[in-house]
């Protein structure tokens, strides 16, 4: 009923949004004699705020059309076009390649990197800035997760073990040219990516990752607990199933599929920093009234991304809550992949780097670095832990400090640990 109420409320607001759009255009019409007066500007701004507060935000576009690549000597550089192509289609995920169309890109022989986007409510476009920053020096592939409400029920389940299988399949697909891929797991994917690396290492899979970079990942949430960690432990699994799992309503393609809806995830995100969001929208209203176009645009760009959310399958969400946040299965050596134990100690030659933010209030400091201690048979020379000062969760993988401090260290680590497929 919750999802139906959400859809009904959105539909009921439709005529009001239309009226607000018409009113806003009329009030801003240059032929309207009072268009420049403060009361009219404030009313037009209120119309915009109402529209943005009640509309549905579609999945944004990546919009990456070019990048700058330096020559091997780094004396000169070249602006090259970038095309976005789906190279492998799966039921719940498309594997995207950001292909640099340039002879220079081919001659550089840059390492192949699989960026695993978080499947935690937001679309993979949240990593647009990460991809843009890495494109000049890497051949980038990205997991583009599909909104569960758009996947027919007949397509079957998708749980944490299935997620792990996707990572293994993508690794094998990308190693087909003879070089093992480097995997970069942003936040939530750290656990399934580490599980995939462990299973592939134990099988001596020739396509096992050359390196694995874990960024703000909840490997051991018993370390420096944060508010999201405590929330996940505050109720048993049955409570989550009864209170946050709903059925996708008709006429969505995923009709009758059980999901954790994106709008509930978004409400949780926003409640953590409610004062900040209220202040941001107050400033937006003021900027609309004053006609500060640059500030208005910056706000819209951010919230067009932030408010675009996707549904997660119930089985994946509940698996994550139980195995990662309640049972701490991976760090305790109790994680299972289907009916098979996951053994991080099997990792012997997949180099591992952990990256954390000093001010991360979602994944506490030390939770990601805990991964290194689990890999008891990985030489210390192939382990590295890094903590970035003055950044929170999102600053670990995006923003000026990511580009200036974190990215160069990642780039060097990936290049130092390149490896070919054996046999």
C-alpha positions in Angstrom: 0.0 0.0 0.0 2.9 2.4 0.7 4.1 2.3 -2.9 0.5 2.7 -4.2 0.1 5.7 -1.9 3.3 7.2 -3.2 2.2 6.8 -6.9 -1.3 8.1 -6.1 0.1 11.2 -4.4 2.4 11.9 -7.3 -0.5 11.5 -9.8 -2.8 13.7 -7.7 -0.2 16.5 -7.7 -0.1 16.4 -11.6 -2.7 19.1 -12.2 -1.2 21.3 -9.5 2.3 21.0 -11.1 0.8 22.0 -14.4 -0.9 25.0 -12.9 2.4 26.0 -11.2 4.2 25.7 -14.6 1.7 27.9 -16.4 1.7 30.4 -13.6 5.5 30.6 -13.4 5.7 31.2 -17.2 3.0 33.9 -17.0 4.6 35.7 -14.1 8.0 35.8 -15.8 6.6 37.0 -19.2 8.5 40.2 -20.1 5.2 41.7 -21.3 3.7 41.3 -17.8 4.1 44.8 -16.3 4.8 43.7 -12.8 7.2 40.8 -13.7 10.2 42.6 -12.1 8.5 43.4 -8.8 9.5 41.5 -5.7 6.1 40.0 -4.9 5.8 38.6 -8.4 9.4 37.3 -8.5 8.8 35.6 -5.1 5.5 34.0 -6.4 7.3 32.7 -9.6 10.1 31.3 -7.4 7.5 29.6 -5.2 6.0 28.0 -8.3 9.5 26.6 -9.3 10.1 25.3 -5.8 6.7 23.5 -5.8 7.4 21.9 -9.2 10.8 20.7 -8.1 9.5 19.3 -4.8 6.7 17.2 -6.3 8.0 16.0 -9.7 9.6 12.7 -10.4 13.3 12.8 -11.2 14.3 10.5 -14.1 17.7 8.8 -14.4 20.2 11.5 -15.5 22.5 11.2 -18.5 26.2 10.7 -18.0 26.8 13.4 -20.7 30.5 12.6 -21.0 31.4 13.5 -24.6 35.2 14.2 -24.5 38.3 13.9 -22.4 41.9 15.2 -22.6 44.7 12.7 -23.1 48.4 13.5 -22.8 51.0 11.9 -25.0 53.4 9.4 -23.5 56.0 12.1 -23.1 53.3 14.4 -21.5 54.6 17.3 -23.6 51.4 17.6 -25.5 47.8 16.6 -25.0 44.8 16.0 -27.2 41.0 16.4 -26.7 39.4 13.2 -27.8 35.7 12.2 -28.2 34.2 9.7 -25.8 31.3 7.4 -26.6 29.2 5.5 -24.1 28.5 2.0 -25.2 26.9 -1.1 -23.6 29.3 -4.0 -24.0 27.5 -6.5 -21.9 23.8 -6.7 -21.0 22.5 -8.5 -17.9 19.1 -8.6 -16.4 19.9 -6.2 -13.5 22.9 -4.4 -14.9 24.5 -3.1 -18.1 28.3 -3.0 -18.4 29.2 0.4 -19.9 32.4 1.3 -21.7 33.4 4.9 -22.0 35.4 4.5 -25.2 38.0 7.1 -26.0 38.0 7.4 -29.8 41.6 8.2 -30.5 44.7 6.5 -31.9 46.6 8.2 -29.0 44.4 6.4 -26.4 45.2 3.0 -28.1 48.9 3.6 -28.2 49.1 4.6 -24.6 47.9 1.1 -23.5 46.2 2.5 -20.4 45.1 -0.1 -17.7 41.5 -1.3 -17.9 39.5 -0.4 -14.8 36.1 -1.7 -13.8 34.3 0.9 -11.6 31.6 -0.9 -9.6 28.9 1.7 -8.7 27.0 1.4 -5.5 23.6 -0.3 -5.7 22.2 1.7 -2.9 19.4 3.8 -4.2 21.1 6.2 -6.6 21.9 5.6 -10.2 25.5 5.0 -11.4 25.5 8.5 -12.8 26.4 9.6 -9.3 29.9 8.6 -10.3 30.0 10.9 -13.4 32.7 13.0 -11.8 34.7 9.9 -10.9 34.6 8.6 -14.5 35.5 12.0 -15.9 38.5 12.3 -13.6 39.8 8.8 -14.4 39.3 8.8 -18.2 42.5 10.6 -19.2 44.7 7.8 -17.8 42.4 4.7 -17.8 40.2 2.6 -20.0 37.0 2.9 -18.0 34.1 0.4 -17.6 31.2 0.9 -15.2 28.4 -1.1 -13.8 25.1 0.6 -14.7 22.5 -1.0 -12.3 19.0 -1.2 -13.6 16.0 0.1 -11.5 14.4 -3.0 -10.1 10.9 -1.7 -10.7 11.6 -1.9 -14.4 12.7 -5.6 -14.3 9.8 -8.0 -14.8 9.1 -10.5 -12.0 9.6 -13.3 -14.5 13.3 -12.3 -14.8 13.9 -13.9 -11.3 15.7 -12.9 -8.2 18.8 -10.9 -7.5 20.6 -11.2 -4.2 24.0 -10.6 -2.8 25.4 -13.8 -4.3 24.0 -12.9 -7.7 25.8 -9.5 -7.4 29.0 -11.3 -6.6 28.5 -13.5 -9.7 28.0 -10.4 -11.9 31.4 -9.1 -10.7 33.1 -12.4 -11.5 31.5 -12.5 -15.0 32.5 -8.9 -15.7 36.1 -9.6 -14.6 36.3 -12.6 -17.0 34.7 -10.6 -19.8 37.2 -7.8 -19.5 40.2 -10.1 -19.2 39.4 -11.6 -22.6 42.2 -9.5 -24.2 44.8 -11.0 -21.9 45.2 -8.5 -19.1 43.5 -8.8 -15.7 41.2 -6.0 -14.9 41.6 -3.6 -11.9 38.4 -3.2 -9.9 37.4 -0.1 -8.0 34.5 -0.6 -5.6 32.8 2.5 -4.5 31.1 2.1 -1.1 28.5 -0.7 -0.9 30.1 -2.9 -3.6 33.2 -3.5 -1.4 31.8 -6.6 0.2 30.6 -8.4 -3.0 33.7 -7.3 -4.9 35.9 -8.7 -2.1 33.9 -11.9 -2.1 34.3 -12.2 -5.9 38.1 -11.7 -5.6 38.3 -14.3 -2.9 36.3 -16.9 -4.8 38.3 -16.3 -8.0 41.6 -16.5 -6.1 40.6 -19.8 -4.5 39.7 -21.2 -7.9 42.9 -19.9 -9.3 40.8 -18.2 -11.9 43.2 -16.7 -14.5 40.8 -13.7 -14.9 41.0 -12.8 -11.2 41.4 -9.0 -10.6 44.9 -7.6 -10.8 44.0 -5.1 -8.1 41.1 -4.2 -5.9 40.5 -0.7 -4.6 37.9 -0.4 -1.9 36.6 3.2 -1.3 34.5 3.9 1.8 33.3 0.3 1.9 31.5 -1.2 4.9 33.8 -4.3 5.2 33.6 -4.4 9.0 30.8 -2.2 10.4 31.7 -3.1 14.0 34.6 -0.6 13.7 33.7 3.0 14.4 29.9 2.5 14.1 28.0 5.3 12.3 24.3 6.2 12.5 23.4 4.0 9.4 25.2 1.1 11.0 23.3 1.5 14.3 20.0 1.8 12.4 20.6 -1.5 10.6 21.2 -3.1 14.0 18.3 -1.5 15.8 15.7 -3.9 14.4 15.7 -7.6 13.4 15.4 -8.6 9.8 11.7 -9.3 10.1 11.1 -5.7 11.0 12.8 -4.5 7.8 10.9 -7.0 5.7 7.6 -5.9 7.2 8.2 -2.1 7.2 10.4 -1.2 4.2 9.8 -3.9 1.6 6.9 -3.2 -0.7 5.4 -4.6 -4.0 5.9 -2.6 -7.2 2.5 -1.5 -8.4 1.0 -1.7 -11.8 1.7 -0.4 -14.5 5.5 -0.6 -13.9 7.3 -3.3 -15.7 8.3 -4.9 -12.4 4.7 -5.3 -11.3 4.5 -7.5 -8.2 8.3 -7.6 -7.6 9.2 -7.0 -4.0 11.6 -4.1 -3.6 13.1 -1.6 -1.2 11.8 1.6 -3.0 14.1 4.4 -3.9 11.9 7.0 -2.3 12.3 5.4 1.1 16.1 5.3 0.6 16.1 8.9 -0.3 14.1 9.9 2.8 16.8 8.2 4.9 19.6 10.0 3.0 17.9 13.4 3.5 17.0 12.9 7.2 20.7 12.4 8.0 21.5 15.9 6.9 18.0 17.6 7.0 19.3 21.0 8.2 21.7 21.1 5.3 19.0 20.3 2.7 16.6 22.9 4.2 19.2 25.5 4.1 20.1 24.6 0.5 16.4 25.0 -0.6 16.0 28.2 1.3 19.0 29.6 -0.5 17.6 28.3 -3.8 14.4 30.2 -3.2 16.4 33.4 -2.5 18.5 32.9 -5.6 15.4 32.4 -7.8 14.0 35.7 -6.4 17.2 37.5 -7.0 17.8 36.0 -10.4 21.2 34.5 -9.5 21.4 32.2 -12.5 24.7 30.5 -11.7 23.7 29.5 -8.2 20.2 28.3 -9.3 21.8 26.1 -12.0 24.3 24.6 -9.6 21.5 23.7 -7.2 19.4 22.2 -9.9 22.3 20.1 -11.3 23.1 18.7 -7.8 19.5 17.9 -6.9 18.6 16.5 -10.3 21.2 13.8 -9.5 20.5 13.5 -5.8 16.8 13.1 -6.1 16.9 10.6 -8.9 16.6 7.2 -7.1 16.0 3.6 -8.0 14.4 0.6 -6.4 16.5 -2.4 -5.1 15.3 -6.0 -5.1 14.1 -7.1 -1.7 16.4 -10.1 -1.5 19.5 -8.0 -2.2 18.6 -5.3 0.3 17.7 -7.8 3.1 20.9 -9.8 2.3 23.0 -6.7 2.7 21.3 -5.6 6.0 21.7 -9.1 7.5 25.1 -10.2 6.2 27.0 -6.8 6.2 25.4 -4.8 9.0 23.9 -7.4 11.4 25.9 -10.6 11.2 29.2 -9.0 10.0 29.6 -12.2 8.1 32.7 -11.3 6.0 35.0 -10.1 8.8 33.9 -13.0 11.0 34.7 -15.6 8.3 31.1 -16.7 8.1 30.0 -15.2 4.7 28.6 -17.7 2.2 28.3 -17.4 -1.6 25.3 -19.6 -2.3 26.4 -22.7 -0.3 30.1 -22.0 -0.5 32.2 -20.2 2.1 34.0 -17.0 1.2 37.7 -17.0 2.2 39.6 -13.7 1.9 42.7 -15.5 2.9 42.7 -17.2 -0.5 43.7 -13.9 -2.0 47.5 -14.1 -2.8 48.3 -11.8 -5.7 45.3 -9.4 -6.1 46.8 -6.1 -4.8 44.4 -4.3 -2.4 44.1 -0.6 -1.6 41.7 0.9 0.9 40.6 4.5 0.8 38.7 6.2 3.6 37.6 9.7 4.4 38.5 11.4 7.7 35.0 12.8 8.1 33.0 9.9 6.7 29.7 9.7 8.6 28.3 6.8 6.6 31.3 4.3 6.5 33.3 4.9 9.7 37.0 5.2 9.6 38.6 1.8 9.8 35.7 -0.2 8.4 37.3 -0.3 4.9 40.9 -0.8 6.1 39.7 -3.9 7.9 39.8 -5.7 4.6 43.6 -5.8 4.6 43.7 -7.7 7.8 41.4 -10.4 6.4 43.8 -11.1 3.5 46.4 -12.9 5.6 48.2 -14.5 2.7 48.5 -11.3 0.6 52.0 -9.9 0.9 52.3 -6.5 2.7 53.9 -5.1 -0.5 50.6 -5.5 -2.2 48.5 -3.8 0.5 48.0 -0.1 1.0 45.7 1.9 3.3 45.0 5.6 2.7 42.9 8.1 4.7 42.1 11.4 3.0 41.9 14.3 5.4 38.9 16.7 5.4 36.6 14.7 3.3 33.3 12.9 4.0 31.8 9.9 2.3 31.2 11.5 -1.1 34.6 13.2 -1.1 36.3 9.8 -1.1 35.3 9.3 -4.8 34.5 12.8 -6.1 35.4 16.4 -5.7 38.6 18.5 -5.7 40.4 16.5 -3.0 39.7 13.3 -4.8 41.1 14.6 -8.0 44.1 16.3 -6.3 45.2 13.7 -3.7 43.4 10.4 -4.1 43.3 9.9 -7.8 47.1 10.1 -8.3 47.7 7.5 -5.6 45.1 5.2 -7.2 46.6 5.7 -10.6 50.1 4.7 -9.4 48.8 1.7 -7.5 46.8 0.4 -10.5 49.8 0.8 -12.8 52.2 -0.8 -10.4 50.1 -3.9 -10.1 49.1 -4.6 -13.7 49.0 -8.4 -14.4 48.4 -10.6 -17.4 46.1 -13.6 -17.7 48.1 -16.7 -17.0 47.8 -19.9 -19.1 
